[in-house]
């Protein structure tokens, strides 16, 4: 009962509805296989100046060995951890400095091969290091001219080591090419129209080198060609699926799906490269698997692990490979019951609840899943009467992570 109370009394039904992973746009379409929210595994950090702590956790990235590099913004340093959160090293800090290899509020970090690049936002520059923290070089300088920067907040690299910078204070994107003979490319200006920005704080590239920008204060994602041609945009201010409240970090998985840290809504949203909504997970709260203000994320190659920097708690949170599950049939026709099946890699607690849209619980089951296949059945007939026809919300909680699906019952 404790798990049930946490899930339904702390989280209002409005949040449950907004978090639906509705891959079937039409809730009356047939049931299929889905992938659950990634499973919460662990977290590390806390507020402080000691090794492994953060004054203000910022952007993070991964190297090819799975090590995690995190900007510790107000401690003016970058910290390095292994994939399980064990502290390895740091450089920079603790005081603000414009010296070589030092920082003034480092805001973003990106890794390529054995090189690491840091957006030193307070010094309006980019600095490069090797993966041991040894200083390489820097460039930039405050201003709005070519090769200058103003409060850069996000970095992305392509396979040719070209560096794409969200030049946040100038409301533009600036590309620095690895070939010194090619001048920087700039696009964007302050505004709300296509190819305009209001405080862009996230940037990522797909496999075709198209550029995706989290246009933070415009609450949208914009997509551009590698040379800055506007292609499309999606999102608006709000709490519904596909809407945002201050989107910041963005990252791709190996399948080409884009994940956005929807900071103000305390959730991660997933889209395809056309901007079609796929899933949402997380949610506001202090429980494991929830967030306060998620501002950055990084994703490994399969098997997927997700690392999220939660500014609101000063923790890095690690999530594991999602669980495949299915609900069938959907819709549930007369004479049929609903079967919820899922495959778990390990023993893990589960909670399944089905509610109508008046927040009435019509089905609840919880227990310990086995390693392997699990199946739970909802008998849609209770006391000789079938539940009313309509759309219901099924919530599947595995460990500390939850996902939701719309299902329909026909009479």
TORKOLMI-889914 format. One record per atom (N, C-alpha, C, O): y, z, x; residue in one letter. Coordinates in steps of 0.05 Angstrom, whole numbers, plus 5000, padded with zeros to 4 digits. Example, Ala and Ser with C-alpha at 12.3 -4.5 7.8 and 13.67 -1.06 7.14 Angstrom:
# residues 2
488651565264a 491051565246a 493451565264a 493451695285a 495551425257s 497951435273s 500151575258s 502351615268s 
//
This chain:
# residues 411
497650005016x 500050005000x 502550005017x 504649895008x 502550115041x 504950125057x 505849845064x 508249795063x 504049675072x 504749395078x 505949265054x 507949115057x 504849305031x 505949185007x 508749285001x 510449124994x 509249535005x 511949644999x 513949535019x 516249465011x 513349515044x 515149405063x 515949125056x 518249045057x 513948965048x 514448685043x 516148635018x 517748445018x 515748784998x 517048724973x 519548894966x 521148814949x 519849124978x 522149274971x 524449244991x 526749284985x 523749185016x 525749135036x 526848845033x 529248795035x 525048655028x 525848385024x 526148314995x 524148334980x 528548234986x 528848164958x 527547904952x 527047744969x 527147854926x 525847604918x 527547364925x 526447144930x 530247394926x 531847174933x 531147074961x 531146834966x 530547264980x 529847175007x 527147035006x 526746835020x 525247134991x 522647004990x 522846724980x 521546544991x 524546674960x 524846404950x 526046224971x 525145994974x 528046324986x 529446155005x 527646105029x 528345915044x 525546255033x 523946215057x 521446045052x 519746035069x 521245915029x 518945755023x 518445545044x 520345395051x 516045515053x 515345295070x 514245075052x 511845035051x 515944935038x 515144745018x 514844465029x 516644305025x 512644415043x 512244145054x 511743955031x 512243715035x 510644045009x 510543874985x 513143904970x 513644104958x 514843694972x 517443704959x 517043754929x 518543904917x 515143624917x 514443664889x 512343874887x 510143844897x 513044104875x 511044324874x 508544254858x 506544404858x 508644034843x 506243954828x 504443764843x 502343674833x 505143704868x 503443524884x 500943664893x 500843914893x 498943524901x 496343644909x 496643834932x 498443804949x 494844034933x 494844224955x 493944084981x 492643874980x 494544205003x 493844085029x 493744305050x 494044545043x 493344235075x 493344425096x 496144475106x 497744285107x 496844715114x 499444785124x 499044945150x 496845025157x 501244995163x 501245165187x 503045405181x 505245375172x 502045645186x 503445885180x 505845925199x 506045785219x 507446115193x 509446205212x 508046295238x 505946415236x 509246245261x 508146345286x 507746645284x 509246795271x 505646745297x 504847025296x 506347185317x 506247125341x 507747405308x 509147575327x 507047705346x 505047805338x 507747695372x 505947805393x 507148045407x 505848255409x 509648025416x 510848245431x 513848195434x 514847985427x 515248395444x 518048375450x 518648545475x 517248735482x 520848465488x 521748625511x 524848605513x 526148425503x 525948815526x 528848815530x 529949095524x 528949295535x 531949115507x 533449355499x 536149335514x 536549195533x 538049495504x 540849485514x 541049665539x 540249895539x 542249555560x 542749705584x 543049535609x 542749285607x 543649655632x 544049505657x 541549495675x 541649365696x 539449625667x 537049645685x 535549385685x 535949205668x 533749355704x 532049125705x 530449095679x 529249285669x 530548855668x 529148805643x 530648875618x 529748825596x 533048985621x 534749035599x 537048835598x 537448665616x 538648845576x 540748645572x 543248795563x 543148965546x 545548715574x 548048795562x 548548635537x 549548745517x 547948385538x 548048205514x 546147975520x 546847805536x 543847975507x 541947755512x 543147495503x 544347475481x 542747285519x 543847025512x 541646815512x 539446865504x 542346575522x 540546345521x 538146405539x 538246565558x 535846265533x 533546285550x 532146015553x 532645835538x 530545995574x 529045745579x 526445815593x 526146045602x 524745615596x 522145655608x 521845455631x 522845235630x 520445535653x 519745345673x 516945245669x 515545325650x 515945075687x 513344945683x 511045145686x 508845075678x 511545375697x 509545585700x 509545775677x 507945965677x 511345745658x 511545915635x 513246165640x 513446335622x 514646175663x 516446395667x 518946365649x 519746135642x 520146585641x 522346595622x 524846675637x 524946885650x 526946515635x 529546575647x 531446635624x 531746475605x 532946855626x 534646945605x 537447015615x 537647155635x 539446905602x 542246985608x 542747265598x 542447325574x 543547435616x 544447705608x 547547695610x 548647745631x 548747625587x 551547535587x 553447745599x 554847685618x 553547975588x 555548175596x 554848325621x 556548465632x 552348315630x 551648415656x 551948205678x 551348255701x 552847965670x 553547745688x 551247675707x 551647665732x 548947635695x 546647575712x 544647405696x 544847375672x 542747285710x 540347155699x 537947315707x 537647385730x 536247375688x 533747525694x 531347335690x 531347165672x 529347385706x 526847225706x 524547405698x 524247625710x 522947315680x 520547465670x 518147285671x 518447035670x 515747395673x 513347235669x 513047195639x 514547295623x 510947045631x 510546965603x 509947205585x 510147185561x 509247435597x 508647675581x 510947875581x 510748095572x 513247785593x 515547965593x 515748155616x 517548325616x 514048125636x 514248295659x 516548205677x 516747965684x 518348385684x 520648325700x 519848225727x 518148335740x 521148005736x 520547885763x 522947895782x 522647975805x 525347815772x 527647795791x 530147765774x 530147735750x 532447775789x 535047725776x 536947625798x 536447665822x 539047495789x 541247425808x 543847405792x 543947375768x 546047445808x 548647465796x 549347755793x 548047925805x 551347825775x 552048095767x 552148305789x 551448245812x 552848555781x 553548635754x 556448595746x 557148615723x 558148535766x 561048505760x 561748215756x 560348035766x 563948165742x 564947895738x 565947785765x 567447915779x 565147535771x 565947415797x 565947115794x 564347005779x 567746985809x 567846695811x 566646595837x 566846365843x 565346775852x 564146695877x 561646515872x 560546505850x 560846385893x 558446205892x 556046375884x 555446575897x 554646285864x 552246425855x 552746665838x 550846805830x 555246725832x 556046945814x 556846835787x 557146595783x 557347015768x 557846935740x 560047095727x 560747315735x 561246965707x 562947095688x 562047015660x 562746805650x 560347185649x 559147125622x 557446875622x 558146675609x 555246875637x 553446635636x 552246605608x 551146785597x 552646365597x 551946325568x 549446165564x 548146195543x 548745985582x 546445805577x 544945755603x 546145765625x 542345695600x 540745645623x 538745425616x 537645425594x 538145255635x 536245035631x 534644995657x 535745025679x 532044925654x 530344895677x 529344605678x 528644485658x 529144495703x 527944235707x 526544235734x 527844285755x 523944185735x 522344195759x 522744465772x 522144675759x 523744475797x 524144735810x 527144815810x 527944995825x 528744675794x 531544735793x 532344885767x 531144835746x 534345045769x 535345195746x 538345155745x 539745165765x 539345105721x 542245055717x 543345265697x 542045325677x 545645365704x 546845585688x 549645505680x 551245425696x 550245525654x 552945485644x 554445745647x 554045935632x 556145755668x 557645995674x 560245975658x 562345885667x 560046065632x 562145995613x 564846105619x 566845965616x 565046355629x 567646475635x 568946345659x 571446355661x 567446225677x 568546075700x 568745775694x 569545625712x 567945695670x 568145415662x 566845215681x 568045025690x 564345285688x 562945115708x 559945125703x 558945295688x 558544945716x 555544945717x 554745015746x 555844905765x 552845185749x 551745255775x 548745185775x 547345215755x 547845095799x 545045035802x 543745225822x 545045325841x 541245285817x 539645465834x 536845355836x 536045185820x 535345445856x 532445395855x 531145615838x 532445795829x 528545585834x 527245775815x 526846055827x 525846235814x 527746095852x 527846365864x 530646485863x 531146705872x 532546335851x 535246435849x 537046365872x 539346465873x 536146205891x 537846125913x 539845915904x 539145715892x 542445965910x 544645805901x 544545525913x 543945485936x 545245325895x 545345045904x 548244945905x 549344915927x 549344905882x 552144805881x 553344865853x 551944965836x 555844795850x 557144835824x 559144605819x 560044475838x 559844565794x 561944365788x 563144435761x 562044595745x 565344315755x 566844365731x 569644465737x 571044355753x 570444685724x 573144785727x 574544765700x 574144575685x 576244955694x 577444975668x 579344735662x 580844655680x 579244635638x 580944415630x 579544235610x 577344285602x 580944025601x 579943835582x 579643555593x 579143365578x 580043525619x 579743265631x 576843195637x 575043365632x 576342955647x 573642875655x 572643065677x 574143115696x 570243155675x 568843335693x 569843615691x 568843795706x 571643675672x 572443945668x 571044065643x 569943915627x 571144325641x 569744465619x 571444695608x 573244795622x 570844765583x 572044995571x 569945155556x 569145075534x 569145385567x 567245555554x 564645415547x 563845415524x 563245285566x 560745145559x 558645345550x 558345555562x 557145275529x 555345465516x 552445365514x 550745515507x 551845115521x 549145015519x 548644785538x 550444635544x 546144765548x 545344565567x 542744435558x 541044565546x 542344185565x 539744045562x 539543835584x 541543715592x 537143795594x 536643595615x 534743385605x 532843445591x 535143135614x 533142925608x 531342895632x 531543035652x 529442705630x 527442675651x 528542555677x 527142545697x 531142465677x 532442365701x 534342565713x 535942505731x 534142815704x 535843035713x 538743005705x 540543125717x 539342825685x 542042815674x 542443065657x 540643145643x 544843185659x 545343435646x 547343405623x 549543305627x 546443485599x 548043465575x 549243745569x 547743945568x 551843765566x 553144025563x 554644035537x 556143855530x 554144245522x 555844305499x 558344435509x 558344675515x 560544285511x 563044375522x 564544505498x 566344385486x 563744755493x 564444875467x 567444905462x 568444835441x 568944995482x 571745035478x 573244775475x 575444775462x 572244555485x 573444295481x 572244145457x 573143915451x 570344265443x 569044135420x 568143855426x 568743665412x 566543835447x 565543575455x 562843605470x 562043825477x 561543385475x 559243365492x 560043225518x 561343015517x 559143325540x 559743195566x 557043165581x 555543355583x 556542925591x 554142865605x 554742815634x 556342645641x 553442975652x 553642935680x 551142805691x 548942905687x 551442575703x 549142415712x 548242485740x 549942565757x 545642475744x 544642545771x 545542345792x 545742415816x 546042095784x 547141895803x 550141945805x 551641915786x 551042015829x 553842085833x 555741855827x 558041895822x 554641615828x 556341375824x 557141335794x 558841175788x 555641475776x 556241445747x 558041665738x 557441895741x 560441595727x 562241805718x 561141945693x 559541835679x 562142195688x 561242335665x 561842185639x 563842045637x 560142225619x 560542115592x 561442335574x 560242555574x 563442275557x 564542475539x 564642365511x 565542135508x 563842525491x 564442445463x 564942695446x 563942915453x 566442665425x 567042875407x 569842985409x 571142955430x 570743115388x 573343255387x 573243455364x 571243455349x 575243615362x 575243825341x 575543695314x 577143515310x 573843785294x 574043675267x 571543715252x 569643845262x 571443615228x 569143645210x 567743385204x 565743385190x 568843155213x 567542905207x 565242845226x 564743005244x 563842625222x 561742545241x 562742525269x 564942415274x 561142615288x 561842615317x 564142795324x 565242785346x 564942975305x 566843185311x 565443445310x 563243475299x 566543645323x 565243905326x 567144135321x 569544115325x 565944355313x 567344615313x 565444815327x 563644925314x 566044865352x 564545055368x 561544995370x 559945155361x 560844765382x 557944695385x 556644885405x 557744925427x 554345005398x 553045205415x 550145145420x 548745315431x 549144915413x 546344855418x 546044555423x 547444395411x 544244485441x 543744195447x 540844165456x 539744325470x 539643945447x 536843875455x 536443575454x 537943435440x 534443475468x 533843195469x 531043145459x 529243305465x 530642935443x 527942865435x 526642675456x 527942625477x 524242585451x 522842425471x 524042155477x 523542035497x 525842065459x 527341815463x 530041865474x 531741685476x 530642115482x 533142195494x 535442195474x 537742205482x 534842185448x 536942225429x 537842515431x 536342695438x 540442565425x 541642815429x 542142955402x 543342835384x 541243205400x 541643365376x 543443595383x 543043745403x 545543635367x 547543845372x 547644035349x 547943955326x 547544295355x 548044505335x 551044535333x 552244665350x 552244415312x 555144425308x 555644685293x 555744685268x 556044905308x 555645175297x 557445245274x 556545325253x 560045205277x 561945295256x 562145085234x 563245145213x 561044845238x 560744655216x 558144685202x 557544545182x 556444865212x 553844935199x 552144685194x 551244635171x 551744525215x 550144285212x 548944205239x 549744305260x 547044025238x 545943895262x 546843605262x 546743475241x 547743515285x 548543235288x 546643095308x 545843225328x 545942845303x 544142695320x 545742455331x 547142315316x 545442405357x 546742185371x 544742035388x 542642135396x 545541785395x 544041635415x 544541755442x 546341925445x 543041675463x 543541795489x 546341735500x 547241875518x 547641535489x 550341465498x 552541565479x 554841485481x 551741735460x 553741865443x 554341725417x 556241805403x 552841525409x 553241395383x 552241575361x 549941655362x 553941635342x 553141805319x 550941665303x 551141425297x 548741815297x 546541705282x 546241835254x 545941685234x 546342095253x 546142225227x 546842525230x 547142625252x 546942665207x 547442945207x 546043075183x 545542935164x 545543335184x 544543475161x 545243765163x 545843875184x 545343895139x 545944175138x 548744225126x 550444045126x 549144465116x 551644555105x 551544855105x 549444975110x 553744985098x 553845275098x 552245375074x 552645285051x 550445575078x 548945695056x 546445825066x 545845835090x 544945925047x 542446075052x 540045925042x 537746025047x 540345705029x 538045555019x 536645415043x 537745395065x 534245315037x 532745175058x 534244925066x 535244775049x 534444885093x 535944665103x 538944715106x 540344545117x 539844935097x 542645025101x 542745215125x 540745325133x 545245265134x 545545435158x 547845625155x 549745575139x 547745845170x 550046025175x 550146065205x 548746235216x 551745905218x 552045915247x 549445845262x 548346015276x 548545595260x 546245515277x 547045505306x 549245415313x 545245595324x 545845605352x 543745465369x 543945225375x 541545605377x 539645485394x 537945275379x 537245305356x 537145065393x 535344855382x 533344775404x 534044775428x 530944705396x 528844625415x 526744465400x 526344495376x 525344295415x 523244125405x 520544225413x 520244335434x 518544175395x 515744205404x 514743935413x 516143735411x 512243925422x 511143675433x 510543475411x 510143235418x 510643545386x 510243355364x 512843235355x 512843065337x 515043315366x 517643205359x 519043355337x 521043255326x 518043585329x 519343745308x 521543915321x 521144025343x 523743945307x 526144085317x 526344355304x 526244385280x 526644565321x 526944845311x 529744925316x 530944885338x 530945065297x 533745145298x 533945445294x 532745555274x 535245585312x 535745875307x 538145895289x 540445865297x 537645955264x 539645985243x 540646265244x 539746435229x 542546315262x 543246585270x 544146765247x 543246985244x 546046655231x 547146815209x 545146875187x 545447075172x 543146705184x 541046755164x 538546895176x 536646945162x 538746965202x 536547115215x 533846985212x 531847125206x 533746725216x 531146585213x 531046345232x 533146255243x 528646235235x 528245985249x 527545775228x 525845825211x 528845545229x 528145325211x 527145085227x 528045035250x 525144955215x 523844725228x 524444465213x 524344465188x 525044255227x 525643995215x 524243775231x 523543805254x 523843545218x 523043315233x 525543175244x 527743265239x 525242965260x 527542835273x 529342695254x 531542605262x 528442665229x 530242545209x 531842755194x 533442695177x 531343005200x 532743225187x 531443325162x 532543485148x 528943235157x 527543335133x 526443615139x 525143655160x 526943795121x 526044075124x 523044095124x 521643965108x 521944265143x 519044305144x 518244595138x 516444645123x 519644785151x 518845065147x 521145245155x 523045165168x 520745505147x 522645715155x 521145975159x 519246025144x 521846125179x 520546385183x 522446585197x 524446505208x 521646835195x 523247045205x 524547205183x 523047305165x 527147235182x 528547375161x 529847625172x 529047735192x 531947715158x 533547945166x 531948205164x 530848255143x 531948365185x 530548615183x 529948735210x 530348605231x 528948975210x 528249115235x 525249125240x 524349225261x 523749005222x 520849005226x 520048805247x 521548605252x 517748845260x 516748645279x 516348385264x 515348385241x 517148165276x 517047905263x 519547825249x 519747605238x 521448015247x 524047955235x 526247945257x 525748025280x 528647865249x 530847835268x 533347965258x 533548035234x 535148015276x 537948085269x 539747835272x 540747735252x 540047735297x 541647495302x 540247325323x 540847345346x 538247165315x 536946985334x 538746765344x 539646605327x 539346755370x 541246555379x 540146345397x 541446145403x 537646375407x 536546185426x 533546185423x 532346395417x 532245955429x 529345945428x 528345745448x 529745555455x 525845785458x 524545605475x 521545595467x 520445785457x 520345365471x 517645315461x 515945205484x 516745015498x 513445305487x 511645195507x 510244955495x 510444895471x 508844805512x 507044595502x 504544725490x 504044955496x 502944575474x 500544695462x 498744825483x 498444705505x 497645065478x 498045215453x 500945325452x 501945425472x 502145305428x 504945375426x 505445675428x 504045835416x 507445735444x 508646005444x 511645975440x 512845795453x 512746145424x 515646125418x 516946375429x 516046605425x 519146335443x 520746555454x 523546545441x 524846335442x 524346765429x 526946775414x 528646995426x 527647225428x 531146935433x 533047145441x 534447245417x 535847095403x 534047495410x 535247625387x 537647785395x 537448015404x 540047665393x 542547785401x 542948055387x 544048245399x 542048075362x 542548315346x 541048555355x 541748785349x 538848515370x 537248745379x 537048765410x 536048955421x 538048555424x 537748535453x 534848525462x 534148645482x 533248385447x 530448345454x 529848055456x 530947885441x 527947985473x 526547725473x 524047765457x 522447945464x 523547605437x 521147635420x 519347395424x 520247165424x 516747455428x 514747245434x 512947215410x 511947415399x 512546965402x 510746905379x 508546715389x 508946555406x 506246745377x 503846595385x 503246355366x 504746315347x 501146215373x 500345985358x 500046045329x 498646235321x 501245885311x 500845925282x 497945895273x 496245795288x 497545995249x 494845975237x 494845755216x 496745725201x 492745595217x 492445385196x 491345505171x 489545665171x 492545435148x 491645535123x 491845325101x 493145125105x 490545365079x 490645175057x 490645335031x 489545555029x 491945215011x 491845314983x 490845084966x 492044864966x 488845134950x 487644914935x 486245034910x 484945244912x 486444894888x 488044654883x 490944734877x 491644964871x 492744534879x 495544574872x 496544314861x 496944124876x 496944294834x 497044514815x 494244614808x 492244484811x 494244864797x 491844984787x 491444904758x 493044984741x 489444744753x 489044634726x 487344834709x 486145014720x 487344784683x 485744964665x 482844984674x 481644774681x 481745224674x 479045274683x 478745304713x 476545354722x 480845274728x 480745294757x 481945554767x 483745674754x 481045644790x 482345864804x 483445764831x 482745544840x 485245914843x 486445834868x 485045974891x 484446204891x 484345814912x 483145914936x 485145894959x 486245684964x 485546114973x 487346124996x 485446165020x 484146365023x 485445965038x 483745975062x 485445965087x 487445825087x 484646115107x 486046105132x 484146165155x 482146305151x 484846055178x 483146095202x 484746255222x 486946185230x 483546485230x 484946655249x 483446665275x 480946665276x 484946665297x 483746675323x 482746955331x 481246985350x 483647155316x 482947435322x 483047605297x 483947515276x 482047845300x 482248035278x 485248105273x 486648185292x 486148075249x 488948125244x 489348205214x 487948105197x 491148385210x 491648465182x 492948245166x 494548095176x 492148225140x 493348025123x 494248155097x 493148355088x 496248035084x 497148105057x 497747845043x 499347685052x 496547815019x 497047585002x 498147684976x 496847854963x 500447584967x 501547664941x 502647414928x 503747234941x 502347404902x 503347184886x 505247304865x 504447494851x 507647204864x 509547314845x 510647084828x 510746854837x 511447144804x 512946954788x 515846974795x 516647144811x 517546794783x 520246794792x 522047004778x 524446994780x 520747184764x 522047424755x 521247664773x 521847894766x 519947604795x 519147804815x 516947984805x 516648204814x 515347894786x 513048034777x 510647964794x 510047724797x 509248164805x 506948104822x 504548054803x 503848224787x 503447814805x 501147734789x 498547744804x 496347734792x 498647764831x 496247784847x 496947904873x 499047854885x 495148084883x 495648204909x 492948264922x 491048364909x 492648204947x 490248274962x 491048314991x 492648165002x 489848515004x 490448565032x 487948675046x 486248785033x 487948655072x 485648745087x 485848655116x 487948595126x 483548655129x 483448575157x 481948315159x 479548295152x 483348105168x 482047845170x 480047845193x 480347995213x 478047685191x 476047655212x 476947425231x 478547265223x 475747425255x 476247205273x 474646965263x 472146965265x 475946765253x 474646535242x 475746475214x 478146505209x 474046375197x 474946285171x 475046515151x 473346685150x 477146525135x 477646725115x 478346585089x 479746385089x 477446685066x 478046565041x 478446785020x 476846965017x 480646765005x 481346944984x 481746784958x 482946574959x 480646884936x 480946734911x 482546884891x 482247124887x 484446744878x 486046844856x 484846764829x 484846524823x 483846954815x 482746904788x 485046884769x 486347094763x 485746654759x 488046614743x 487746714714x 489546704698x 485346824708x 484846934682x 484447234685x 482747324700x 486147394671x 485947684673x 485847804645x 487647744629x 483747964640x 483448084614x 483047874592x 483747924569x 481947644599x 481447434579x 483747244575x 483447054559x 486047294587x 488347124583x 489146994610x 489247134631x 489646744609x 490446594633x 493446644638x 495046674619x 494246654663x 497046694669x 498646464658x 497646244655x 501146514651x 502846304640x 503146064659x 503146094683x 503445834647x 504045594663x 506745624676x 508545744665x 507045514700x 509545514714x 509245514744x 506945484754x 511445544758x 511445544787x 511445834797x 513045994788x 509745894816x 509546154828x 510046144858x 510045924870x 510546374870x 510946384899x 508646544911x 508346784905x 507146424929x 505046554944x 506146634971x 507146464986x 505846884978x 506746985004x 504347065020x 502747235012x 504046955044x 501747015062x 502947145087x 504447025102x 502247405091x 503047555114x 500747595132x 498647705124x 500947515158x 498947545178x 500147705201x 502047615213x 499147945206x 500348115226x 503148185217x 503548315196x 505148115233x 507948175227x 509447925219x 511947925219x 508147705214x 509447455207x 508647365180x 506347405171x 510547235166x 510047155138x 510846865133x 512646765147x 509546745114x 510246475106x 509846465076x 508246615064x 511246285062x 511146265033x 510845985024x 511745795036x 509445955002x 508945694990x 509345704960x 508745904947x 510445484948x 510545454919x 507845344909x 506745164921x 506845464888x 504445354875x 505045334845x 506845464835x 503545174831x 504045134803x 501445174787x 499245114797x 501745274763x 499545314745x 500045154720x 502245174708x 498144994712x 498344834688x 496344934667x 494044994674x 497244944643x 495545024620x 495144794601x 493744824581x 
//
